[in-house]
Amino acid sequence: PFALAAVPGQRRVAVSCAARGELVLLDGGTQAITARIAIARADAAATRAWPVLVDPDARHAFVAIPGENRVVVLDLATRTIRGDVATGARPGALAWAFQRSVPGAAAGMGIDP
């Protein structure tokens, strides 16, 4: 199973791949793989896609890992993991709440506001 999200303002697409334990970045025009980022243990038996979300500034991707009860925060420029956030049992969706006035919220996710 996999899920995808467009990278705002770019021709890139972020695709989560549970079976390989990675986030794959694709060129949206050529469909060529531009990066593979290991983010969790591979789960060949995954029955659900790993939800993926890219922030409006195209700086970070967030991937929910249901089997590990966490959301991984990735820096798209460096293609590295910035941190993770513990969740409840089996996170199944990600969405933006456009409220930037929550003190410390971004810091708690390992990113700069």
C-alpha positions in Angstrom: 0.0 0.0 0.0 1.1 3.6 -0.6 -0.2 7.1 -0.4 1.0 10.3 -2.1 1.0 14.1 -1.7 2.0 16.8 -4.2 4.8 19.1 -3.1 3.3 22.6 -3.3 4.8 24.8 -6.0 7.0 22.1 -7.4 6.8 19.2 -9.8 7.6 16.7 -7.1 5.4 14.1 -5.5 6.0 12.4 -2.1 5.0 8.8 -2.0 5.0 6.6 1.1 5.8 2.9 0.6 5.0 0.8 3.6 6.4 -2.4 2.0 9.8 -0.8 1.7 9.7 1.4 4.8 10.5 4.5 2.9 9.3 7.8 1.4 10.0 8.1 -2.3 10.3 11.5 -4.1 9.2 11.5 -7.7 9.6 14.1 -10.5 6.0 14.8 -11.3 6.8 15.4 -15.0 9.0 12.4 -15.8 7.9 10.1 -12.9 11.5 9.4 -12.3 12.5 8.6 -8.7 14.7 11.4 -7.3 15.1 10.1 -3.8 14.4 7.2 -1.5 14.4 8.0 2.3 14.2 5.2 4.8 11.8 6.2 7.5 10.6 3.0 9.3 11.0 -0.7 9.2 9.6 -2.3 6.1 6.1 -3.8 6.5 5.5 -6.1 3.6 2.3 -7.2 5.3 0.9 -3.7 5.7 -2.8 -3.5 5.0 -3.1 0.2 5.0 -1.2 3.0 3.3 1.0 5.3 5.3 -0.7 8.7 5.1 1.7 11.5 3.9 1.3 15.3 4.0 3.6 18.0 2.8 3.5 21.4 4.5 2.4 24.4 2.4 5.9 25.8 2.3 7.2 22.5 0.8 9.9 22.3 3.5 8.7 19.2 5.4 6.8 16.0 4.8 5.0 14.1 7.5 4.3 10.4 7.3 2.1 8.5 9.7 3.5 5.1 10.6 0.5 3.1 11.9 2.5 0.1 13.0 4.8 2.2 15.1 2.2 4.7 16.4 4.1 7.8 15.3 4.4 10.5 12.6 7.8 11.0 11.0 8.9 14.5 10.2 11.2 14.8 7.2 13.2 17.8 5.9 12.6 17.7 2.1 15.7 19.9 1.3 18.2 17.7 3.1 16.1 14.5 2.7 16.6 13.6 6.3 14.4 12.7 9.3 14.1 15.8 11.6 12.2 13.9 14.3 9.0 12.1 15.1 5.9 12.6 17.1 4.2 9.8 19.2 0.6 9.3 18.4 -2.3 7.2 19.6 -2.9 3.7 18.2 -2.5 3.4 14.5 -2.6 7.0 13.1 -4.6 6.8 9.9 -4.8 10.4 8.5 -3.0 13.7 8.4 -4.4 17.1 7.8 -3.4 20.8 8.2 -5.1 23.1 10.7 -4.1 26.6 9.6 -3.5 28.1 13.0 0.1 29.2 13.4 -0.4 30.8 16.8 0.0 27.7 18.9 3.2 28.4 21.0 5.7 25.5 20.8 3.6 23.4 18.5 6.2 23.3 15.7 9.1 22.9 18.1 7.4 19.8 19.5 7.5 18.3 16.0 11.2 18.9 15.6 10.8 21.8 13.0 11.2 25.5 13.0 8.0 27.6 12.7 
